Amino acid sequence: MMRFSVRGVRELDMKLRLIVARLRTDLPEAMQRIAEGTAKVAPSYIGRERPELTGRARETDPLLGSGAMRRSIRGEGDALIATVRAAPPARWQEMGTKNKHVPARPFLRPALRETAPEALKLLRETFETTIRET
């Protein structure tokens, strides 16, 4: 549990402004780490929904064979948002198509679920450190 004392409204205002200024510096780094962590895990989920594809069939599958989609996954973070991006065909893999010719084979959502506890821990630590050191 953190404790700090404030003697007046001006001191409180100054302290809060300092905390916000520090978070503007500290949060982008944390968000970048979260995005990169999720992007690193996501490729391991590609193809898990296609166990029927083996050998040559797996190698020639347009979503799995070339590895282009795996290589296209990138994580980017700024002060408020962690973004994981992939090549346009990844949308079909993740969500499926309206006509159901391509069923949903999620890989970003499971990766986010897997990395969420660590992301929340990192954000909590960032806030705690910023408040404690300000």
N, C-alpha and C positions, 0 to 999 in steps of 0.2 A: 504494500500500500504506500502510495506517495503522499507526502505532506509538504506543504509550503505555506508561508504566511504572507499576508498582504495587509498593509496598514491603512490603505485608503484607496479610493476610487482611481486616482491618478496612477498609483503604483500598479493596480490591477490592469488598467488600460495599457500601461507601458509593457507589463509582463505579457499580456495577451498579444500585443503587436509584435513583440520579440519572438514569441512562439510561432505566430503565423509566418513571420519572415524566415525563420529557421526551417519551418516545414516546406516552404517554397523551394528551399535548397535540398532538403533531405528526402522529400517524397518522390521526386522524379527518379532518383537513383533506386529507391525501393521498388517503384512501379516497373522500371526497366528490368530489374532482377526477376520480378514476378513474371513478366511477359516472356523473358528469355527462358525461364525455367519451364513454363508451360509449353513453349515452342520446342524445347528440347525433348519433352516427354511425348508430345503429340505423334511423331512419326511411328512410335512403337504401337500405336493403335490402328494404323492404316493396315487394312487387310485382315484384321482379326475376324471381321464378319464374313470373310470369304474363305473358310477352311477347305471348301470343295476345290479350290484352285490349287493345283500342285504342279511342280515341274514346269514344263514348257507353257502350259496354260497360264500359270501365274506370271511368268516372265513376259508374255505377250499381252497381258491385260493392260489396257491403256491407262488405268489409274494406278496400277501397281508395278508394272514391268520396268518402266524407264527410270523410276526413282525421282522423276522431275517434281512430282507433287511433294514428296518428302523433303527434297532439297529446297523447295519454295517456301517452306514454313519459316516465318520470321517473327520475332517478338520485339515490340517497341513500347516504351513507356514514357509518360510525361507526368506532370504533377498530379493528375487526377485519374488517368486512364492507362490501363495496361492492355495493349492490343496484340493479338496474335493473327497474323495474316498468312494466306497461302494462295497459290495460283488459282485462277478462276474455276477450273474443274473441281477444286476441293469443295465448292458449294454443293455440287451434285453428290459428291461422296458423303458429305456431312448431313445434308438435309433430304437427299433423294430428289426426284423430279415429280412434277405435278401428275404426269401421266403414269407414274410408277414404273417406267421402264428401267429406271435406276433406283433401287430401294435405298433408303437412308442407311449409311454405314458410318456412324459418327466416329470421329477421332479427336476433334478439338474439345467437344464437351466432356468426354471421359478424361482427357488430359487435364482439363480445368478442375474437374472433381478431384482428381488425384493430387493436384498441386495446391488446392485451396487451403488445406490446413497450414501448410508451410507459408503460403502467401499471407494468411491472416496473422500468423505468428510474426512474420517480418514486419507487417504494418504496425502491429501492437508494439514491437520492440522499437520501431522508428519513432512512434509517438511518445513512448515512455522516455527514451533517451533524449529526445528533443525537449520535452517538458522538464526533465530532471536537470539538463545542462543549461537551461535558459534562466 
